């Protein structure tokens, strides 16, 4: 079995948090506004997002995207990392970045 290198997207929590803060300010929302919209008892959840300590749930990302009139992809900042995985023919064909004899694919994520 061969080992192939694939590109794996990874969320950059700090950059995503900074993006949420930037979009919040750009759109004229205060932390208290966001807290109220989401029904949070305390603002710590919003601060945790903006500081990159955690990321909003998918549901909350959908709401933020709607509030900020952007896509989720505009909010979530990611970068790609290369990882090595065993090539098992067509099981990783969509991620394979090397053209090996087993899978014959040259695709990237």
OpenMM code with the backbone's topology and positions (N, CA, C; nanometers):
from openmm import Vec3, app, unit

residues = "UNK UNK UNK UNK UNK UNK UNK UNK UNK UNK UNK UNK UNK UNK UNK UNK UNK UNK UNK UNK UNK UNK UNK UNK UNK UNK UNK UNK UNK UNK UNK UNK UNK UNK UNK UNK UNK UNK UNK UNK UNK UNK UNK UNK UNK UNK UNK UNK UNK UNK UNK UNK UNK UNK UNK UNK UNK UNK UNK UNK UNK UNK UNK UNK UNK UNK UNK UNK UNK UNK UNK UNK UNK UNK UNK UNK UNK UNK UNK UNK UNK UNK UNK UNK UNK UNK UNK UNK UNK UNK UNK UNK UNK UNK UNK UNK UNK UNK UNK UNK UNK UNK UNK UNK UNK UNK UNK UNK UNK".split()
positions = [
    Vec3(0.0847, -0.1184, 0.0000),
    Vec3(0.0000, 0.0000, 0.0000),
    Vec3(0.0892, 0.1248, 0.0000),
    Vec3(0.0540, 0.2181, -0.0818),
    Vec3(0.1292, 0.3432, -0.0922),
    Vec3(0.0756, 0.4470, 0.0050),
    Vec3(0.1610, 0.5408, 0.0374),
    Vec3(0.1223, 0.6567, 0.1180),
    Vec3(0.1108, 0.7752, 0.0229),
    Vec3(0.0003, 0.8469, 0.0311),
    Vec3(-0.0179, 0.9657, -0.0519),
    Vec3(-0.0341, 1.0873, 0.0378),
    Vec3(-0.0054, 1.2016, -0.0160),
    Vec3(-0.0198, 1.3272, 0.0552),
    Vec3(-0.1480, 1.3947, 0.0096),
    Vec3(-0.2312, 1.4341, 0.1056),
    Vec3(-0.3534, 1.5046, 0.0711),
    Vec3(-0.3544, 1.6414, 0.1374),
    Vec3(-0.4323, 1.7308, 0.0825),
    Vec3(-0.4535, 1.8629, 0.1391),
    Vec3(-0.5756, 1.8555, 0.2297),
    Vec3(-0.5587, 1.8948, 0.3552),
    Vec3(-0.6692, 1.8913, 0.4505),
    Vec3(-0.6964, 2.0335, 0.4989),
    Vec3(-0.8211, 2.0821, 0.4843),
    Vec3(-0.8525, 2.2158, 0.5346),
    Vec3(-0.8615, 2.2148, 0.6870),
    Vec3(-0.8047, 2.3185, 0.7492),
    Vec3(-0.8079, 2.3331, 0.8943),
    Vec3(-0.8570, 2.4740, 0.9264),
    Vec3(-0.9522, 2.4840, 1.0192),
    Vec3(-1.0045, 2.6145, 1.0585),
    Vec3(-0.9010, 2.6856, 1.1444),
    Vec3(-0.8725, 2.8093, 1.1094),
    Vec3(-0.7841, 2.8949, 1.1885),
    Vec3(-0.8720, 2.9704, 1.2878),
    Vec3(-0.8759, 2.9238, 1.4128),
    Vec3(-0.9662, 2.9808, 1.5126),
    Vec3(-0.9375, 3.1278, 1.5391),
    Vec3(-0.8104, 3.1642, 1.5520),
    Vec3(-0.7761, 3.3044, 1.5805),
    Vec3(-0.8180, 3.3955, 1.4654),
    Vec3(-0.7869, 3.3555, 1.3440),
    Vec3(-0.8224, 3.4373, 1.2275),
    Vec3(-0.9735, 3.4431, 1.2085),
    Vec3(-1.0423, 3.3332, 1.2349),
    Vec3(-1.1876, 3.3325, 1.2252),
    Vec3(-1.2479, 3.4251, 1.3299),
    Vec3(-1.1949, 3.4205, 1.4511),
    Vec3(-1.2421, 3.5105, 1.5565),
    Vec3(-1.2219, 3.6562, 1.5196),
    Vec3(-1.1044, 3.6863, 1.4651),
    Vec3(-1.0764, 3.8239, 1.4217),
    Vec3(-1.1715, 3.8651, 1.3101),
    Vec3(-1.2052, 3.7714, 1.2221),
    Vec3(-1.2980, 3.8002, 1.1120),
    Vec3(-1.4380, 3.8277, 1.1660),
    Vec3(-1.4816, 3.7494, 1.2638),
    Vec3(-1.6132, 3.7722, 1.3241),
    Vec3(-1.6180, 3.9110, 1.3862),
    Vec3(-1.5133, 3.9477, 1.4583),
    Vec3(-1.5086, 4.0796, 1.5221),
    Vec3(-1.5104, 4.1900, 1.4163),
    Vec3(-1.4300, 4.1743, 1.3123),
    Vec3(-1.4239, 4.2733, 1.2046),
    Vec3(-1.5606, 4.2906, 1.1390),
    Vec3(-1.6257, 4.1794, 1.1071),
    Vec3(-1.7572, 4.1859, 1.0423),
    Vec3(-1.8632, 4.2433, 1.1361),
    Vec3(-1.8536, 4.2088, 1.2640),
    Vec3(-1.9486, 4.2637, 1.3612),
    Vec3(-1.9378, 4.4155, 1.3661),
    Vec3(-1.8162, 4.4651, 1.3784),
    Vec3(-1.7934, 4.6099, 1.3860),
    Vec3(-1.8320, 4.6778, 1.2547),
    Vec3(-1.7889, 4.6182, 1.1427),
    Vec3(-1.8193, 4.6743, 1.0106),
    Vec3(-1.9695, 4.6888, 0.9888),
    Vec3(-2.0463, 4.5959, 1.0453),
    Vec3(-2.1913, 4.5973, 1.0272),
    Vec3(-2.2648, 4.6699, 1.1391),
    Vec3(-2.1904, 4.7334, 1.2285),
    Vec3(-2.2516, 4.8180, 1.3301),
    Vec3(-2.3146, 4.7461, 1.4481),
    Vec3(-2.2745, 4.6215, 1.4717),
    Vec3(-2.3272, 4.5469, 1.5856),
    Vec3(-2.2319, 4.5569, 1.7046),
    Vec3(-2.2883, 4.5704, 1.8237),
    Vec3(-2.2079, 4.5617, 1.9461),
    Vec3(-2.2074, 4.4162, 1.9923),
    Vec3(-2.1187, 4.3850, 2.0846),
    Vec3(-2.1191, 4.2512, 2.1431),
    Vec3(-2.2541, 4.2252, 2.2089),
    Vec3(-2.3073, 4.3274, 2.2749),
    Vec3(-2.4384, 4.3136, 2.3386),
    Vec3(-2.5481, 4.2833, 2.2361),
    Vec3(-2.5402, 4.3459, 2.1185),
    Vec3(-2.6373, 4.3165, 2.0121),
    Vec3(-2.6329, 4.1688, 1.9741),
    Vec3(-2.5136, 4.1177, 1.9528),
    Vec3(-2.4970, 3.9773, 1.9135),
    Vec3(-2.5456, 3.8860, 2.0261),
    Vec3(-2.5091, 3.9199, 2.1480),
    Vec3(-2.5546, 3.8438, 2.2647),
    Vec3(-2.7067, 3.8354, 2.2676),
    Vec3(-2.7721, 3.9470, 2.2449),
    Vec3(-2.9184, 3.9528, 2.2478),
    Vec3(-2.9801, 3.8735, 2.1329),
    Vec3(-2.9238, 3.8877, 2.0138),
    Vec3(-2.9751, 3.8166, 1.8962),
    Vec3(-2.9728, 3.6658, 1.9195),
    Vec3(-2.8655, 3.6177, 1.9813),
    Vec3(-2.8523, 3.4743, 2.0041),
    Vec3(-2.9181, 3.4284, 2.1339),
    Vec3(-2.9621, 3.5231, 2.2156),
    Vec3(-3.0276, 3.4858, 2.3401),
    Vec3(-2.9333, 3.4351, 2.4466),
    Vec3(-2.8058, 3.4765, 2.4366),
    Vec3(-2.7083, 3.4357, 2.5375),
    Vec3(-2.7308, 3.5159, 2.6648),
    Vec3(-2.7214, 3.4508, 2.7785),
    Vec3(-2.7381, 3.5197, 2.9058),
    Vec3(-2.6205, 3.6138, 2.9330),
    Vec3(-2.5035, 3.5708, 2.8909),
    Vec3(-2.3814, 3.6493, 2.9130),
    Vec3(-2.3074, 3.6671, 2.7810),
    Vec3(-2.2245, 3.7704, 2.7682),
    Vec3(-2.1546, 3.7955, 2.6418),
    Vec3(-2.0295, 3.7095, 2.6214),
    Vec3(-1.9947, 3.6263, 2.7175),
    Vec3(-1.8699, 3.5497, 2.7085),
    Vec3(-1.8612, 3.4629, 2.5837),
    Vec3(-1.9741, 3.4100, 2.5375),
    Vec3(-1.9709, 3.3265, 2.4159),
    Vec3(-1.9243, 3.4082, 2.2959),
    Vec3(-1.9732, 3.5306, 2.2856),
    Vec3(-1.9334, 3.6173, 2.1734),
    Vec3(-1.7855, 3.6520, 2.1850),
    Vec3(-1.7420, 3.6865, 2.3050),
    Vec3(-1.6000, 3.7174, 2.3251),
    Vec3(-1.5123, 3.5957, 2.2954),
    Vec3(-1.5595, 3.4774, 2.3335),
    Vec3(-1.4826, 3.3554, 2.3058),
    Vec3(-1.4685, 3.3325, 2.1561),
    Vec3(-1.5750, 3.3606, 2.0790),
    Vec3(-1.5642, 3.3507, 1.9332),
    Vec3(-1.4594, 3.4475, 1.8815),
    Vec3(-1.4700, 3.5728, 1.9253),
    Vec3(-1.3820, 3.6774, 1.8722),
    Vec3(-1.2365, 3.6593, 1.9135),
    Vec3(-1.2128, 3.5928, 2.0241),
    Vec3(-1.0759, 3.5679, 2.0706),
    Vec3(-1.0198, 3.4367, 2.0153),
    Vec3(-1.1001, 3.3657, 1.9383),
    Vec3(-1.0541, 3.2406, 1.8788),
    Vec3(-1.0443, 3.1265, 1.9786),
    Vec3(-1.1169, 3.1369, 2.0882),
    Vec3(-1.1153, 3.0292, 2.1872),
    Vec3(-1.2072, 2.9148, 2.1459),
    Vec3(-1.3130, 2.9467, 2.0755),
    Vec3(-1.3987, 2.8456, 2.0143),
    Vec3(-1.4667, 2.9060, 1.8931),
    Vec3(-1.5421, 2.8244, 1.8236),
    Vec3(-1.6053, 2.8675, 1.6987),
    Vec3(-1.7567, 2.8505, 1.7126),
    Vec3(-1.8335, 2.9374, 1.6508),
    Vec3(-1.9791, 2.9210, 1.6565),
    Vec3(-2.0221, 2.7876, 1.5954),
    Vec3(-2.1352, 2.7364, 1.6416),
    Vec3(-2.1916, 2.6163, 1.5797),
    Vec3(-2.2313, 2.6500, 1.4360),
    Vec3(-2.2579, 2.5494, 1.3582),
    Vec3(-2.3005, 2.5709, 1.2198),
    Vec3(-2.4278, 2.6557, 1.2168),
    Vec3(-2.5223, 2.6266, 1.3049),
    Vec3(-2.6451, 2.7066, 1.3111),
    Vec3(-2.6131, 2.8532, 1.3376),
    Vec3(-2.5237, 2.8782, 1.4321),
    Vec3(-2.4887, 3.0163, 1.4646),
    Vec3(-2.4094, 3.0826, 1.3519),
    Vec3(-2.3276, 3.0049, 1.2818),
    Vec3(-2.2568, 3.0607, 1.1659),
    Vec3(-2.3559, 3.1034, 1.0576),
    Vec3(-2.4616, 3.0254, 1.0393),
    Vec3(-2.5640, 3.0630, 0.9413),
    Vec3(-2.6298, 3.1953, 0.9789),
    Vec3(-2.6577, 3.2136, 1.1074),
    Vec3(-2.7183, 3.3391, 1.1536),
    Vec3(-2.6199, 3.4547, 1.1340),
    Vec3(-2.4940, 3.4348, 1.1718),
    Vec3(-2.3937, 3.5407, 1.1540),
    Vec3(-2.3794, 3.5774, 1.0064),
    Vec3(-2.3765, 3.4777, 0.9201),
    Vec3(-2.3648, 3.5045, 0.7761),
    Vec3(-2.4831, 3.5886, 0.7281),
    Vec3(-2.6010, 3.5575, 0.7768),
    Vec3(-2.7191, 3.6348, 0.7396),
    Vec3(-2.7102, 3.7774, 0.7946),
    Vec3(-2.6715, 3.7903, 0.9204),
    Vec3(-2.6592, 3.9237, 0.9814),
    Vec3(-2.5572, 4.0114, 0.9096),
    Vec3(-2.4458, 3.9499, 0.8726),
    Vec3(-2.3361, 4.0261, 0.8116),
    Vec3(-2.3459, 4.0298, 0.6591),
    Vec3(-2.4466, 3.9623, 0.6019),
    Vec3(-2.4669, 3.9569, 0.4572),
    Vec3(-2.3423, 3.9048, 0.3849),
    Vec3(-2.2910, 3.7933, 0.4366),
    Vec3(-2.1750, 3.7263, 0.3777),
    Vec3(-2.2040, 3.5762, 0.3756),
    Vec3(-2.1136, 3.4998, 0.3186),
    Vec3(-2.1247, 3.3545, 0.3231),
    Vec3(-2.0492, 3.3027, 0.4454),
    Vec3(-2.0771, 3.1791, 0.4816),
    Vec3(-2.0017, 3.1178, 0.5915),
    Vec3(-1.8530, 3.1141, 0.5557),
    Vec3(-1.8216, 3.0908, 0.4300),
    Vec3(-1.6825, 3.0874, 0.3856),
    Vec3(-1.6131, 3.2219, 0.4059),
    Vec3(-1.6917, 3.3304, 0.4066),
    Vec3(-1.6346, 3.4627, 0.4330),
    Vec3(-1.6043, 3.4823, 0.5812),
    Vec3(-1.6668, 3.4031, 0.6650),
    Vec3(-1.6460, 3.4139, 0.8099),
    Vec3(-1.5361, 3.3194, 0.8566),
    Vec3(-1.5456, 3.1946, 0.8147),
    Vec3(-1.4520, 3.0918, 0.8610),
    Vec3(-1.3232, 3.0992, 0.7787),
    Vec3(-1.2141, 3.1273, 0.8468),
    Vec3(-1.0833, 3.1348, 0.7808),
    Vec3(-1.0151, 2.9996, 0.7956),
    Vec3(-0.9691, 2.9477, 0.6851),
    Vec3(-0.9038, 2.8174, 0.6882),
    Vec3(-0.7709, 2.8219, 0.6152),
    Vec3(-0.6887, 2.7252, 0.6454),
    Vec3(-0.5670, 2.7059, 0.5684),
    Vec3(-0.5532, 2.5561, 0.5435),
    Vec3(-0.4744, 2.5228, 0.4469),
    Vec3(-0.4582, 2.3831, 0.4093),
    Vec3(-0.3288, 2.3289, 0.4695),
    Vec3(-0.3359, 2.2067, 0.5175),
    Vec3(-0.2178, 2.1365, 0.5657),
    Vec3(-0.2071, 2.0066, 0.4874),
    Vec3(-0.0846, 1.9639, 0.4676),
    Vec3(-0.0632, 1.8375, 0.3986),
    Vec3(-0.0484, 1.7268, 0.5019),
    Vec3(-0.1187, 1.6163, 0.4780),
    Vec3(-0.1037, 1.4994, 0.5636),
    Vec3(-0.0828, 1.3776, 0.4755),
    Vec3(-0.0130, 1.2794, 0.5282),
    Vec3(0.0104, 1.1546, 0.4564),
    Vec3(-0.0895, 1.0502, 0.5037),
    Vec3(-0.1539, 0.9831, 0.4086),
    Vec3(-0.2509, 0.8782, 0.4401),
    Vec3(-0.2251, 0.7591, 0.3488),
    Vec3(-0.2629, 0.6396, 0.3960),
    Vec3(-0.2496, 0.5229, 0.3080),
    Vec3(-0.3460, 0.5370, 0.1896),
    Vec3(-0.2980, 0.5111, 0.0722),
    Vec3(-0.3819, 0.5185, -0.0474),
    Vec3(-0.4560, 0.3872, -0.0612),
    Vec3(-0.5876, 0.3952, -0.0609),
    Vec3(-0.6678, 0.2743, -0.0802),
    Vec3(-0.7566, 0.2949, -0.2021),
    Vec3(-0.6917, 0.3132, -0.3135),
    Vec3(-0.7562, 0.3304, -0.4426),
    Vec3(-0.8553, 0.4457, -0.4424),
    Vec3(-0.9821, 0.4217, -0.4712),
    Vec3(-1.0759, 0.5311, -0.4927),
    Vec3(-1.1307, 0.5913, -0.3633),
    Vec3(-1.0915, 0.5432, -0.2469),
    Vec3(-1.1467, 0.5956, -0.1219),
    Vec3(-1.1042, 0.7385, -0.0934),
    Vec3(-0.9906, 0.7806, -0.1422),
    Vec3(-0.9468, 0.9187, -0.1190),
    Vec3(-0.9228, 0.9929, -0.2501),
    Vec3(-0.9841, 0.9453, -0.3549),
    Vec3(-0.9597, 1.0021, -0.4874),
    Vec3(-0.9822, 1.1514, -0.4960),
    Vec3(-1.0766, 1.2058, -0.4215),
    Vec3(-1.1054, 1.3482, -0.4300),
    Vec3(-1.0003, 1.4334, -0.3594),
    Vec3(-0.9197, 1.3730, -0.2741),
    Vec3(-0.8208, 1.4495, -0.1993),
    Vec3(-0.6777, 1.4244, -0.2432),
    Vec3(-0.6578, 1.3241, -0.3237),
    Vec3(-0.5225, 1.2844, -0.3616),
    Vec3(-0.4536, 1.3945, -0.4424),
    Vec3(-0.3320, 1.4288, -0.4027),
    Vec3(-0.2574, 1.5309, -0.4782),
    Vec3(-0.1345, 1.4720, -0.5475),
    Vec3(-0.1186, 1.3417, -0.5365),
    Vec3(-0.0100, 1.2740, -0.6070),
    Vec3(-0.0710, 1.1742, -0.7040),
    Vec3(-0.0038, 1.1500, -0.8109),
    Vec3(-0.0529, 1.0549, -0.9097),
    Vec3(0.0175, 0.9216, -0.8853),
    Vec3(-0.0424, 0.8392, -0.7997),
    Vec3(0.0203, 0.7109, -0.7700),
    Vec3(-0.0369, 0.6016, -0.8602),
    Vec3(0.0292, 0.4878, -0.8651),
    Vec3(-0.0156, 0.3782, -0.9497),
    Vec3(-0.1460, 0.3168, -0.9021),
    Vec3(-0.1776, 0.3298, -0.7716),
    Vec3(-0.2977, 0.2670, -0.7188),
    Vec3(-0.4240, 0.3439, -0.7561),
    Vec3(-0.4230, 0.4762, -0.7440),
    Vec3(-0.5482, 0.5478, -0.7631),
    Vec3(-0.5541, 0.6303, -0.8914),
    Vec3(-0.4415, 0.6649, -0.9483),
    Vec3(-0.4366, 0.7374, -1.0758),
    Vec3(-0.5126, 0.8702, -1.0742),
    Vec3(-0.5278, 0.9303, -0.9584),
    Vec3(-0.5977, 1.0575, -0.9492),
    Vec3(-0.5013, 1.1681, -0.9123),
    Vec3(-0.5256, 1.2847, -0.9634),
    Vec3(-0.4461, 1.4010, -0.9270),
    Vec3(-0.5430, 1.5167, -0.9018),
    Vec3(-0.6079, 1.5113, -0.7895),
    Vec3(-0.7083, 1.6097, -0.7527),
    Vec3(-0.6671, 1.6750, -0.6210),
    Vec3(-0.7240, 1.7905, -0.5884),
    Vec3(-0.6964, 1.8525, -0.4596),
    Vec3(-0.8281, 1.8926, -0.3950),
    Vec3(-0.8226, 1.9111, -0.2624),
    Vec3(-0.9432, 1.9440, -0.1864),
    Vec3(-0.9910, 2.0822, -0.2196),
] * unit.nanometer
topology = app.Topology()
chain = topology.addChain("A")
for resn in residues:
    res = topology.addResidue(resn, chain)
    for name in ("N", "CA", "C"):
        topology.addAtom(name, app.Element.getBySymbol(name[0]), res)
